Amino acid sequence: MVYKRSERVGDVIREEIASMILHGEIKDPRIGFVTITKVVLGSDMKAAKVFFSTLGNAEDVEKTRAGLESASGYIRRILAKRLKLRHIPSVGFVFDHSLEYSDRIERVIKEIKEDKGL
């Protein structure tokens, strides 16, 4: 399996942003319990889509996304200090629906098992 450079850099960026959130370096009250699930970089590595998940309803998700977007300049500056890259990608945040989807699938499977008496 070929592991592209953009994937490796994306993994490092994910770890660094998660670390910033975990250690309270981003001080925005809108950002609560957040998990950075993955980072997708374009082939030119100039833009990064940072996927996150959080608990709560759609309003909470939007507040969290707004808080992360507002901190994107700060995040980019810290990444520039920590990573030895020629160009630091711009960062955009996208809510990751995959956890909700997997939870829904799990509930459906559980209902099917209960209906069949398994």
Secondary structure, DSSP 8 states (H G I E B T S, - for coil): ----HHHHHHHHHHHHHHHHHHTT-S--TT--SEEEEEEEE-TT-SEEEEEEEESS-HHHHHHHHHHHHHTHHHHHHHHHHHS--SS--EEEEEE-THHHHHHHHHHHHHHHHHHHT-
